[in-house]
Amino acid sequence: MWWDQFPPETSLLTLSSLLESLVSELNKNPVEGFSAGLIDDDDIYQWEVVVIGPQDTLFEGGFFKANLTFPHDYPLRPPKMRFITEIWHPNVAKNGDVCISILHEPGEDKYGYEKPEERWLPIHTVETIMISVISMLADPNGDSPANVDAAKEWREDPTGEFKRKVARCVRKSQEMAFD
């Protein structure tokens, strides 16, 4: 792999440069549907992202803040993503952790649910992660829920209780958007 060419002592410097170039590129050329930046200029491993609720979904109009935490061996391993803004979704745990295939550790799924190519690969970027998250908002995966209660409501009553809870989260996200 390309990263094998670097001696171990340069890996953190290389990673830091990689993350700096990613955040710089996203700031120069924003991608529709989200924004990203550092939480603290002195910590390249902690990012804040804002996901804009996709049009024609229950999440439309929402501004959902989340943290992306990059491991020191990125891109070999995926970052962790946790929504800070409350969000009611089958694939977001009640504590905000995002549960989608692209953020799962690379390799075989011990439960046999996901194919290795659906899981983390070093070619993924912040942009591909965020596009996957936006897609997840538009089309939840009820077969593999991180929030069983939200998944049950989404399956059984998508235009009732589920819709009401999502609408409350959207309103709350709008109120908190500029905090």
BELKALIN-V41822 format. One record per residue. N is the residue number from 1. RES is the residue in three letters. PHI is phi in radians with two decimals (* if undefined). Layout:
((N,RES,PHI) (N,RES,PHI))
This chain:
((1,MET,*) (2,TRP,-1.07) (3,TRP,-1.36) (4,ASP,-1.19) (5,GLN,-1.29) (6,PHE,-1.67) (7,PRO,-1.16) (8,PRO,-0.93) (9,GLU,-1.21) (10,THR,-1.66) (11,SER,-1.12) (12,LEU,-1.19) (13,LEU,-1.12) (14,THR,-1.11) (15,LEU,-1.08) (16,SER,-1.02) (17,SER,-1.11) (18,LEU,-1.07) (19,LEU,-1.13) (20,GLU,-1.08) (21,SER,-1.21) (22,LEU,-1.12) (23,VAL,-1.16) (24,SER,-1.11) (25,GLU,-1.11) (26,LEU,-1.15) (27,ASN,-1.29) (28,LYS,-1.31) (29,ASN,-2.24) (30,PRO,-1.04) (31,VAL,-1.84) (32,GLU,-1.05) (33,GLY,1.84) (34,PHE,-2.81) (35,SER,-2.30) (36,ALA,-2.52) (37,GLY,-2.92) (38,LEU,-1.35) (39,ILE,-1.23) (40,ASP,-2.39) (41,ASP,-1.00) (42,ASP,-1.61) (43,ASP,-2.33) (44,ILE,-1.21) (45,TYR,-1.55) (46,GLN,-2.04) (47,TRP,-2.03) (48,GLU,-1.95) (49,VAL,-2.14) (50,VAL,-2.13) (51,VAL,-1.71) (52,ILE,-1.58) (53,GLY,-0.95) (54,PRO,-1.11) (55,GLN,-1.02) (56,ASP,1.07) (57,THR,-2.23) (58,LEU,-1.10) (59,PHE,-1.56) (60,GLU,-0.96) (61,GLY,1.58) (62,GLY,-1.48) (63,PHE,-2.21) (64,PHE,-1.80) (65,LYS,-1.41) (66,ALA,-2.57) (67,ASN,-1.89) (68,LEU,-1.94) (69,THR,-2.00) (70,PHE,-1.59) (71,PRO,-1.32) (72,HIS,-1.26) (73,ASP,-1.95) (74,TYR,-1.11) (75,PRO,-1.64) (76,LEU,-1.20) (77,ARG,-2.20) (78,PRO,-1.37) (79,PRO,-1.28) (80,LYS,-1.76) (81,MET,-2.19) (82,ARG,-2.39) (83,PHE,-1.22) (84,ILE,-1.61) (85,THR,-1.32) (86,GLU,-1.07) (87,ILE,-2.53) (88,TRP,-1.79) (89,HIS,-2.71) (90,PRO,-1.01) (91,ASN,-1.80) (92,VAL,-2.18) (93,ALA,-1.10) (94,LYS,-1.07) (95,ASN,-1.49) (96,GLY,1.75) (97,ASP,-1.08) (98,VAL,-1.55) (99,CYS,-2.09) (100,ILE,-2.36) (101,SER,-0.94) (102,ILE,-1.06) (103,LEU,-1.72) (104,HIS,-1.52) (105,GLU,-0.86) (106,PRO,-1.16) (107,GLY,1.81) (108,GLU,-1.25) (109,ASP,-1.53) (110,LYS,-1.09) (111,TYR,-1.64) (112,GLY,1.31) (113,TYR,-1.44) (114,GLU,-1.92) (115,LYS,-1.43) (116,PRO,-0.94) (117,GLU,-1.26) (118,GLU,-1.51) (119,ARG,-1.56) (120,TRP,-1.02) (121,LEU,-2.31) (122,PRO,-1.06) (123,ILE,-1.36) (124,HIS,-1.22) (125,THR,-2.21) (126,VAL,-1.01) (127,GLU,-1.07) (128,THR,-1.18) (129,ILE,-1.10) (130,MET,-1.17) (131,ILE,-1.10) (132,SER,-1.14) (133,VAL,-1.16) (134,ILE,-1.08) (135,SER,-1.09) (136,MET,-1.06) (137,LEU,-1.09) (138,ALA,-1.29) (139,ASP,-2.50) (140,PRO,-1.05) (141,ASN,-1.80) (142,GLY,-1.34) (143,ASP,-1.39) (144,SER,-2.37) (145,PRO,-1.38) (146,ALA,-1.65) (147,ASN,-2.14) (148,VAL,-1.09) (149,ASP,-1.12) (150,ALA,-1.13) (151,ALA,-1.11) (152,LYS,-1.11) (153,GLU,-1.12) (154,TRP,-1.10) (155,ARG,-1.26) (156,GLU,-1.58) (157,ASP,-2.64) (158,PRO,-1.12) (159,THR,-1.76) (160,GLY,-1.90) (161,GLU,-1.04) (162,PHE,-1.03) (163,LYS,-1.05) (164,ARG,-1.10) (165,LYS,-1.18) (166,VAL,-1.13) (167,ALA,-1.05) (168,ARG,-1.10) (169,CYS,-1.13) (170,VAL,-1.10) (171,ARG,-1.03) (172,LYS,-1.10) (173,SER,-1.16) (174,GLN,-1.18) (175,GLU,-1.15) (176,MET,-1.64) (177,ALA,-0.97) (178,PHE,-1.93) (179,ASP,-1.29))
